[in-house]
Amino acid sequence: MNRDETRLPHPDEKAENFSEKIGVEINTTKLKRGVTRRRALKVLAAGAAGAATLQSTGCIDESETSPNAGSFGETTGRKPRAAGTSTDPNLITPVVPWDLVLTKEELETLAALCDVIIPGDARSPSASTVDAHGFIDEWVSAPYEGNQNDLVIVRGGLVWLGVESTNRFGRRFIEIGPDEKAEICDDICYELNAAPEFKVAARFFDKVRDLTSTAFWTTDEGMADLGFVGNRPMPSFEGPPPEVLRLLRLI
């Protein structure tokens, strides 16, 4: 897989269109092998994290939620929501209010794929080390329409990955080596370059890549990898330094 390529994410589509060939125009940027994949994926990090936050906050008033709305698969057509509100969330001891649906085998395969996307190096750990696959499990288990569409894509893609690995190498994806994993991922890493028989699998890879990026770069380890120093209390703020103001042509 040319793992130093990246592309802008295309809009999510309905799960029922998962098997359809799409024609979304996507910009691609090819980078040399010597450039780490993190530099390419950092382009996605801010947008992916923001999109994930926006998609998951489609809450409604408690008065519009049925008694069973918090149960997976049991709603009256209205969207359930997690405990707490935008003005009083439980940030100290957060609890996932829905059951996680991915199986142990699915999580093992997902973790292996996450580590193909963001492997560990001397600078930071791999995606699975910071539980990126656990984040994806929580995401696709959420009882919201967009998340449930993603569940179909992710779960179907994991099945395909297992079958493809077995057909090619006679072993499961988690059992094959890095080069063999890369060979499979080469065929599905970018939809525009994928052969017709790999188009659907490429959409799966794109979804997992976006979710893995979101998971990794919203952790302390991921923020350190980005060099992000925000979200820290300050006793005072003297304003931006002169070099920043000059860059913005404000002085």
C-alpha positions in Angstrom: 0.0 0.0 0.0 1.3 3.5 -0.8 0.7 4.5 2.8 2.0 8.0 2.3 -0.9 9.0 0.1 -3.9 10.9 1.6 -7.2 12.2 0.3 -9.9 14.4 1.5 -12.8 12.5 3.0 -16.0 12.3 1.0 -19.5 12.7 2.5 -20.9 9.8 4.3 -23.6 7.8 2.5 -26.5 5.7 3.5 -25.7 2.1 4.5 -28.1 0.8 1.9 -25.9 2.4 -0.8 -22.8 0.6 0.6 -22.5 -1.8 -2.3 -23.1 0.9 -5.0 -20.3 2.4 -7.0 -20.0 6.1 -6.2 -18.5 8.9 -8.3 -17.4 11.4 -5.7 -14.4 13.5 -7.0 -11.6 13.3 -4.5 -8.3 15.2 -4.4 -5.3 13.0 -3.8 -1.8 14.0 -2.8 1.0 11.5 -3.4 3.9 11.7 -0.9 7.3 10.0 -1.1 7.9 6.9 0.9 10.3 8.7 3.2 7.5 10.9 4.5 5.7 9.4 7.4 2.0 8.6 7.1 1.4 10.8 10.1 2.2 14.0 8.2 -0.3 13.0 5.6 -3.0 12.0 8.1 -2.5 15.1 10.1 -4.3 16.9 7.2 -7.3 14.7 8.1 -7.0 14.9 11.9 -8.6 18.3 12.6 -11.5 17.8 10.1 -12.1 14.2 11.1 -12.2 15.1 14.8 -14.6 18.0 14.2 -16.8 15.9 12.0 -17.0 13.1 14.5 -18.1 15.6 17.2 -20.7 17.2 15.1 -22.2 13.9 13.9 -22.5 12.5 17.4 -24.3 15.5 18.9 -27.7 15.2 17.3 -29.5 15.2 20.6 -33.1 16.2 21.3 -35.0 17.3 24.4 -35.7 14.7 27.0 -39.4 15.4 26.4 -39.1 14.0 22.9 -37.4 10.8 23.9 -39.3 7.6 24.6 -38.8 5.5 27.7 -37.0 2.9 25.5 -35.0 5.3 23.4 -31.8 4.5 25.2 -32.0 0.8 24.4 -30.2 -0.3 21.3 -32.6 -1.0 18.5 -35.6 0.1 20.5 -36.8 3.5 19.6 -40.1 5.1 18.6 -38.5 6.9 15.6 -37.0 9.7 17.7 -33.2 9.9 18.3 -32.1 8.8 21.8 -29.3 10.6 23.6 -26.7 10.0 26.2 -27.2 11.1 29.8 -26.3 14.7 30.5 -26.7 17.8 28.4 -24.5 20.2 26.5 -24.5 22.5 29.5 -24.1 19.7 32.1 -22.2 16.7 30.7 -20.6 14.1 32.9 -17.0 14.7 32.0 -15.5 13.4 35.2 -16.7 9.8 35.0 -18.1 9.4 31.5 -20.1 6.2 30.8 -21.1 4.8 27.4 -24.9 4.4 27.7 -25.2 1.7 25.0 -23.9 -1.8 24.6 -20.8 -2.3 22.5 -21.5 -4.6 19.6 -18.3 -5.7 17.9 -17.1 -9.2 18.8 -13.7 -10.1 20.2 -12.5 -11.4 16.8 -13.8 -8.3 15.0 -11.9 -6.1 17.5 -8.7 -8.1 17.0 -9.0 -7.6 13.2 -9.9 -4.0 13.6 -6.9 -3.4 15.9 -4.5 -4.9 13.4 -5.9 -2.7 10.6 -5.7 0.4 12.8 -2.0 -0.4 13.3 -1.5 -0.6 9.5 -3.0 2.9 9.3 -1.0 4.4 12.2 1.9 2.2 13.3 4.0 2.9 16.4 7.4 4.5 16.0 10.0 6.2 18.2 7.8 9.3 18.4 4.4 7.9 19.5 2.6 4.6 20.0 0.5 2.7 17.5 -3.2 3.3 17.1 -4.3 0.2 18.9 -2.0 1.0 21.8 -4.3 4.0 22.6 -7.4 1.9 22.0 -8.4 3.3 18.6 -10.3 0.1 17.8 -12.2 0.6 21.1 -13.2 4.1 20.1 -14.5 2.7 16.7 -16.4 0.0 18.6 -18.1 2.7 20.7 -18.8 4.8 17.6 -20.4 2.1 15.5 -22.4 0.8 18.5 -24.1 4.2 19.1 -27.9 4.0 18.4 -27.9 6.9 15.9 -28.6 6.7 12.2 -25.2 7.8 11.0 -23.4 5.5 13.4 -25.5 2.6 12.5 -24.7 3.2 8.8 -21.0 3.1 9.8 -21.6 -0.2 11.6 -22.8 -1.8 8.4 -19.7 -0.5 6.6 -17.2 -1.5 9.3 -18.7 -4.9 10.1 -19.1 -5.8 6.4 -15.5 -4.7 5.7 -14.1 -6.8 8.5 -15.8 -9.8 7.0 -14.3 -9.0 3.6 -10.9 -8.5 5.1 -11.0 -11.9 6.7 -12.1 -13.6 3.6 -9.6 -11.8 1.4 -6.7 -12.7 3.7 -7.7 -16.3 3.8 -8.1 -16.5 0.0 -4.7 -14.9 -0.6 -2.6 -16.3 2.2 -4.5 -19.1 3.9 -4.6 -17.2 7.2 -6.6 -14.6 9.0 -5.7 -11.0 8.7 -4.4 -10.9 12.3 -2.1 -13.8 11.5 -0.4 -12.5 8.4 2.8 -10.4 8.4 3.2 -6.7 7.7 4.1 -7.1 4.1 1.0 -9.3 3.5 -1.2 -6.8 5.3 0.2 -4.0 3.2 -0.5 -6.0 0.0 -4.1 -6.2 0.8 -4.4 -2.6 1.9 -2.6 -1.5 -1.3 -5.7 -2.6 -3.2 -8.2 -0.8 -1.0 -6.4 2.3 0.4 -7.9 4.8 -2.1 -11.2 4.4 -3.9 -10.2 6.3 -7.0 -7.3 4.0 -7.6 -9.0 0.8 -6.6 -10.0 -1.8 -9.1 -13.8 -2.3 -9.6 -13.8 -5.4 -7.5 -12.2 -3.5 -4.6 -14.4 -0.3 -4.7 -16.7 -1.3 -1.8 -13.7 -2.5 0.3 -12.0 0.8 -0.4 -15.0 2.7 1.2 -14.6 0.5 4.3 -10.9 1.3 4.5 -11.6 5.0 4.1 -14.1 4.9 6.9 -11.7 3.1 9.3 -8.9 5.5 8.3 -11.0 8.5 9.3 -12.2 7.0 12.5 -8.7 5.8 13.4 -7.3 9.3 12.8 -10.1 10.8 15.0 -9.4 8.3 17.8 -5.6 8.7 17.7 -5.3 12.4 17.5 -7.8 13.1 20.2 -5.7 11.2 22.8 -2.9 12.8 24.9 -0.4 10.7 22.8 -1.9 11.9 19.5 -2.0 15.5 20.6 1.7 15.3 21.6 2.4 13.8 18.2 0.8 16.9 16.6 2.5 19.2 18.9 -0.8 20.6 20.1 -0.5 22.6 23.3 -4.1 24.0 23.6 -6.8 23.2 26.2 -4.5 24.2 29.1 -5.4 26.7 31.9 -3.3 29.9 31.9 -3.1 32.4 34.8 -3.0 35.2 32.3 -2.9 35.8 28.5 -0.8 38.6 27.2 -2.0 38.1 23.6 -0.4 36.6 20.6 3.4 37.2 20.2 4.5 39.9 17.8 5.7 37.4 15.2 2.2 36.0 14.9 0.7 39.4 14.7 3.1 40.3 11.9 2.3 37.1 10.1 -1.4 38.1 10.2 -0.5 41.6 9.1 -2.0 43.1 12.2 1.0 45.1 13.1 
